[in-house]
Amino acid sequence: MSRVVRGSKRLRLPSVLQRRLQSGTLTVTSLSSQLTTNECKVILVPDSIASSSVASKVYDILAKKDYSVAFLAETPAEIVQTHPDLIDEVDSNDENIMNLSREPLPDTSFILPSFAAQNRDRRKETDLFPVQILPYLYLGNADTAANRQKLDAHGIRFIVNVTSNLANTFEEDSRFHYLKIAVDDTCSHNLAAHFDEAIQFIDEARAKGSAVLVHCLAGISRSVTICLAYLMHTMHSSLEDAFDLLLKRNGMIAPNFHFMGQLTDFERQLVSAHGAPQEPSSSCSNTSFSSSSE
């Protein structure tokens, strides 16, 4: 067990997101799925002097989006030493995270989301879904999966439910086909173990002329991870290109660090089996990945 600041979240970015951070193009929700509104108040605490430059870039991104953000000079260790009431005990296995390229990621900062606003515009968030990724592939959340009108409107009859606790709403209707992937949005779950069956299920829907919905609870982490794996496999694209394409469809995507690591590992497997990914073409970007609005 190790000690951390209560309510904090360690920010660790895989290489694909580190490059975006350095260039200033990283989206706020890629930092944390909790940052879906700038009504949140954020406190950045660098782990060390070396990580201050990284935290400064995070500060710049948040400030440009009008977040209320503060930057503390103390390290987390100094904070819990002077304020023992803020100590939380966590599993050390969760703290010593490494990316799947086997290279240790640099310590970055803690985000303390203690004052997240409660009055989010939930209707606005819900209206984003379903997001069309390919002509036959849609990304959604729990509300989408339970909305028969939306499913019918998009011709969705195949549904990938990437949750452990949400029911398959229309399972009794023989016109719907489900794949349940019982995975939580935590570091202890191996979502990569389900990539192959998810890809086969989506391809089955495509072969039968049906659209398929991939959803989790919020539609920003687990379901996004499955969609990224499918794009990498089917379009022979790199993780970075797949991420860019999906980000253009939905700016709220935020796969957790562990799933991004699993996708990095999956990318290496694909390169080993099929060679280097193809460069994205203009026809692919404008046609294959066309989107539609409701």
C-alpha positions as CSV (number, residue, x, y, z in Angstrom):
1,M,0.0,0.0,0.0
2,S,1.2,3.6,-0.7
3,R,-0.1,7.0,0.4
4,V,-1.7,9.5,-1.9
5,V,-3.8,12.7,-1.6
6,R,-7.4,11.8,-0.9
7,G,-9.6,12.4,-4.0
8,S,-6.7,12.8,-6.3
9,K,-6.1,11.0,-9.6
10,R,-2.6,10.3,-11.0
11,L,-2.3,11.5,-14.5
12,R,-0.3,9.1,-16.7
13,L,-0.2,9.5,-20.4
14,P,0.8,6.9,-23.0
15,S,3.1,8.1,-25.8
16,V,0.2,8.8,-28.2
17,L,-1.2,11.3,-25.7
18,Q,2.1,12.7,-24.6
19,R,2.8,13.8,-28.1
20,R,-0.5,15.7,-28.2
21,L,0.3,17.3,-24.8
22,Q,3.6,18.5,-26.1
23,S,2.0,20.0,-29.2
24,G,-0.9,21.5,-27.3
25,T,-3.6,19.4,-29.1
26,L,-4.5,17.1,-26.3
27,T,-8.3,17.2,-25.5
28,V,-9.3,17.9,-21.9
29,T,-11.3,14.7,-21.6
30,S,-8.2,12.7,-22.6
31,L,-6.7,14.0,-19.3
32,S,-9.7,12.8,-17.3
33,S,-13.2,11.6,-18.1
34,Q,-14.4,13.7,-15.2
35,L,-13.5,16.9,-17.0
36,T,-16.5,17.0,-19.3
37,T,-17.4,20.6,-18.2
38,N,-15.3,23.6,-17.3
39,E,-17.5,24.1,-14.2
40,C,-15.0,21.7,-12.5
41,K,-12.3,23.2,-10.3
42,V,-9.0,21.5,-10.8
43,I,-5.8,21.5,-8.7
44,L,-2.5,20.3,-10.3
45,V,0.2,19.0,-8.0
46,P,3.5,18.0,-9.7
47,D,5.1,14.8,-8.4
48,S,8.5,16.3,-8.7
49,I,10.5,19.2,-10.1
50,A,11.0,17.3,-13.3
51,S,7.3,16.9,-13.8
52,S,6.5,20.6,-13.4
53,S,7.0,21.2,-17.1
54,V,4.4,18.5,-17.9
55,A,2.0,19.9,-15.3
56,S,2.5,23.4,-16.8
57,K,1.4,22.1,-20.2
58,V,-1.7,20.5,-18.6
59,Y,-2.3,23.9,-16.9
60,D,-2.2,25.7,-20.2
61,I,-4.6,23.3,-21.9
62,L,-7.1,23.6,-19.0
63,A,-6.7,27.4,-18.8
64,K,-7.4,27.8,-22.6
65,K,-10.7,26.0,-22.1
66,D,-11.7,28.3,-19.2
67,Y,-11.3,25.8,-16.4
68,S,-10.7,27.1,-12.9
69,V,-7.3,25.6,-12.3
70,A,-4.7,26.1,-9.6
71,F,-1.0,25.0,-9.5
72,L,0.5,23.9,-6.2
73,A,4.2,24.1,-5.4
74,E,4.2,21.3,-2.9
75,T,4.6,17.6,-4.0
76,P,1.9,15.1,-3.0
77,A,4.4,13.7,-0.4
78,E,4.8,17.1,1.2
79,I,1.0,17.7,1.2
80,V,0.2,14.4,3.1
81,Q,3.1,15.1,5.5
82,T,1.7,18.5,6.5
83,H,-2.0,17.5,6.1
84,P,-2.3,13.9,7.3
85,D,-6.1,14.1,7.2
86,L,-5.8,14.1,3.4
87,I,-4.0,10.7,3.2
88,D,-5.5,7.9,1.3
89,E,-4.1,4.4,1.2
90,V,-4.0,2.7,-2.3
91,D,-2.8,-0.5,-3.7
92,S,0.9,-0.1,-4.7
93,N,0.2,-2.2,-7.8
94,D,-2.0,0.6,-9.1
95,E,0.7,3.2,-8.4
96,N,3.6,1.5,-10.2
97,I,2.0,1.5,-13.6
98,M,4.1,1.0,-16.7
99,N,3.0,1.2,-20.3
100,L,3.0,-1.9,-22.4
101,S,6.1,-0.9,-24.3
102,R,7.8,-1.8,-21.0
103,E,9.1,1.7,-20.6
104,P,8.3,3.6,-17.4
105,L,6.1,6.7,-18.0
106,P,7.3,9.9,-16.4
107,D,5.5,11.0,-13.3
108,T,3.2,13.9,-14.2
109,S,0.7,15.3,-11.7
110,F,-2.3,14.8,-9.6
111,I,-5.6,16.1,-10.5
112,L,-7.9,16.8,-7.5
113,P,-11.5,16.7,-8.8
114,S,-12.9,17.4,-5.3
115,F,-15.1,20.3,-6.4
116,A,-16.7,18.9,-9.6
117,A,-19.9,20.7,-10.4
118,Q,-23.1,18.8,-10.0
119,N,-25.2,20.7,-12.5
120,R,-23.9,19.4,-15.8
121,D,-26.0,19.7,-18.8
122,R,-26.8,16.0,-19.1
123,R,-29.1,16.4,-22.0
124,K,-26.4,18.0,-24.0
125,E,-24.0,15.1,-23.3
126,T,-26.6,12.5,-24.1
127,D,-27.5,14.2,-27.4
128,L,-24.0,13.5,-28.7
129,F,-24.8,9.8,-29.2
130,P,-24.9,7.7,-31.2
131,V,-21.7,8.8,-32.9
132,Q,-21.2,7.3,-36.4
133,I,-17.7,6.0,-36.8
134,L,-18.2,4.0,-40.0
135,P,-21.3,3.6,-42.1
136,Y,-22.2,0.5,-40.0
137,L,-20.4,1.3,-36.7
138,Y,-21.8,3.5,-34.0
139,L,-20.4,4.5,-30.6
140,G,-22.9,5.1,-27.7
141,N,-23.6,5.1,-24.0
142,A,-26.1,3.5,-21.7
143,D,-28.9,5.8,-22.8
144,T,-28.3,5.1,-26.4
145,A,-28.5,1.3,-25.9
146,A,-31.9,1.7,-24.1
147,N,-33.4,4.1,-26.7
148,R,-35.3,1.9,-29.1
149,Q,-36.2,5.0,-31.3
150,K,-32.5,5.8,-31.9
151,L,-31.6,2.2,-32.6
152,D,-34.3,1.9,-35.1
153,A,-33.4,5.2,-36.8
154,H,-29.9,4.0,-37.4
155,G,-30.7,0.5,-38.4
156,I,-28.9,-0.9,-35.4
157,R,-29.6,-4.6,-34.6
158,F,-26.2,-5.7,-33.3
159,I,-25.1,-4.3,-29.9
160,V,-21.8,-4.7,-28.1
161,N,-22.4,-4.1,-24.4
162,V,-19.0,-3.4,-22.7
163,T,-20.2,-3.3,-19.1
164,S,-20.5,-5.8,-16.3
165,N,-23.6,-4.3,-14.7
166,L,-25.9,-3.0,-17.5
167,A,-28.5,-5.4,-18.9
168,N,-29.1,-6.1,-22.6
169,T,-32.2,-4.0,-22.8
170,F,-33.9,-5.6,-25.8
171,E,-32.5,-9.1,-25.4
172,E,-35.9,-10.6,-25.5
173,D,-36.5,-9.2,-29.0
174,S,-35.2,-11.7,-31.5
175,R,-34.3,-8.9,-33.9
176,F,-31.5,-7.8,-31.7
177,H,-28.2,-9.6,-31.3
178,Y,-25.9,-8.9,-28.3
179,L,-22.3,-9.4,-27.4
180,K,-21.7,-8.9,-23.7
181,I,-18.2,-8.0,-22.6
182,A,-18.3,-7.9,-18.8
183,V,-15.4,-5.5,-18.1
184,D,-15.2,-2.6,-15.7
185,D,-13.3,0.6,-16.3
186,T,-10.4,-0.3,-14.0
187,C,-6.8,-1.4,-14.2
188,S,-7.6,-5.0,-13.2
189,H,-9.6,-5.8,-16.4
190,N,-8.0,-7.0,-19.6
191,L,-10.2,-5.6,-22.4
192,A,-7.7,-6.7,-25.0
193,A,-8.7,-10.3,-24.4
194,H,-12.0,-9.5,-26.0
195,F,-10.8,-7.6,-29.1
196,D,-11.0,-10.6,-31.4
197,E,-14.6,-11.6,-30.5
198,A,-15.7,-8.0,-30.7
199,I,-14.1,-7.6,-34.2
200,Q,-15.8,-10.8,-35.4
201,F,-19.1,-9.6,-34.0
202,I,-18.9,-6.3,-35.7
203,D,-17.9,-7.9,-39.0
204,E,-20.9,-10.3,-38.7
205,A,-23.2,-7.3,-38.4
206,R,-21.6,-5.7,-41.4
207,A,-22.0,-8.9,-43.5
208,K,-25.7,-9.1,-42.6
209,G,-26.3,-5.5,-43.6
210,S,-26.9,-4.3,-40.1
211,A,-25.4,-1.4,-38.1
212,V,-23.8,-2.2,-34.8
213,L,-23.7,-0.1,-31.6
214,V,-20.7,-0.4,-29.2
215,H,-21.5,1.1,-25.9
216,C,-20.4,1.2,-22.2
217,L,-21.8,3.4,-19.5
218,A,-20.6,6.8,-20.5
219,G,-19.4,6.1,-24.1
220,I,-15.9,7.5,-23.6
221,S,-13.6,4.7,-22.4
222,R,-14.4,1.0,-22.7
223,S,-16.6,1.3,-25.8
224,V,-14.0,3.7,-27.4
225,T,-11.3,1.2,-26.8
226,I,-13.2,-1.5,-28.7
227,C,-13.9,0.9,-31.5
228,L,-10.2,1.9,-31.7
229,A,-9.2,-1.8,-31.8
230,Y,-11.6,-2.4,-34.6
231,L,-10.4,0.6,-36.7
232,M,-6.8,-0.5,-36.2
233,H,-7.5,-4.1,-37.3
234,T,-10.0,-3.3,-40.1
235,M,-8.5,-0.1,-41.6
236,H,-4.9,-1.2,-41.0
237,S,-4.3,2.1,-39.2
238,S,-1.9,3.0,-36.4
239,L,-3.3,3.7,-32.9
240,E,-2.5,7.3,-33.4
241,D,-4.4,7.6,-36.7
242,A,-7.4,5.6,-35.3
243,F,-7.4,7.9,-32.2
244,D,-7.4,11.0,-34.5
245,L,-10.3,9.7,-36.6
246,L,-12.4,8.8,-33.6
247,L,-11.6,12.1,-31.9
248,K,-13.0,13.9,-34.9
249,R,-16.2,12.1,-34.5
250,N,-16.5,12.5,-30.7
251,G,-14.3,15.0,-28.8
252,M,-15.1,13.4,-25.5
253,I,-13.2,10.1,-25.9
254,A,-11.0,9.2,-23.0
255,P,-9.9,5.6,-22.8
256,N,-8.2,5.0,-19.4
257,F,-4.5,4.6,-19.3
258,H,-4.6,0.8,-18.9
259,F,-6.8,0.4,-22.0
260,M,-4.5,2.7,-24.0
261,G,-1.6,0.4,-23.0
262,Q,-3.5,-2.6,-24.2
263,L,-4.2,-0.9,-27.5
264,T,-0.4,-0.2,-27.8
265,D,0.3,-3.8,-27.3
266,F,-2.4,-4.7,-29.8
267,E,-0.8,-2.4,-32.3
268,R,2.5,-4.2,-32.0
269,Q,0.7,-7.5,-32.6
270,L,-0.9,-6.2,-35.8
271,V,2.4,-4.8,-37.0
272,S,4.1,-8.1,-36.3
273,A,1.4,-10.0,-38.2
274,H,0.6,-7.6,-41.1
275,G,3.5,-5.1,-41.3
276,A,3.4,-1.3,-40.7
277,P,0.0,0.5,-40.6
278,Q,-1.2,2.2,-43.8
279,E,-1.0,6.0,-44.0
280,P,-4.5,7.5,-43.8
281,S,-5.8,8.7,-47.2
282,S,-8.1,11.6,-48.0
283,S,-10.7,9.1,-49.4
284,C,-10.6,7.2,-46.2
285,S,-11.1,10.3,-44.1
286,N,-13.8,11.8,-46.2
287,T,-15.8,8.7,-47.2
288,S,-15.2,5.7,-45.0
289,F,-15.4,7.7,-41.9
290,S,-18.3,10.0,-42.9
291,S,-20.6,11.0,-40.1
292,S,-24.2,11.9,-39.9
293,S,-26.3,13.9,-37.5
294,E,-29.7,13.1,-36.2
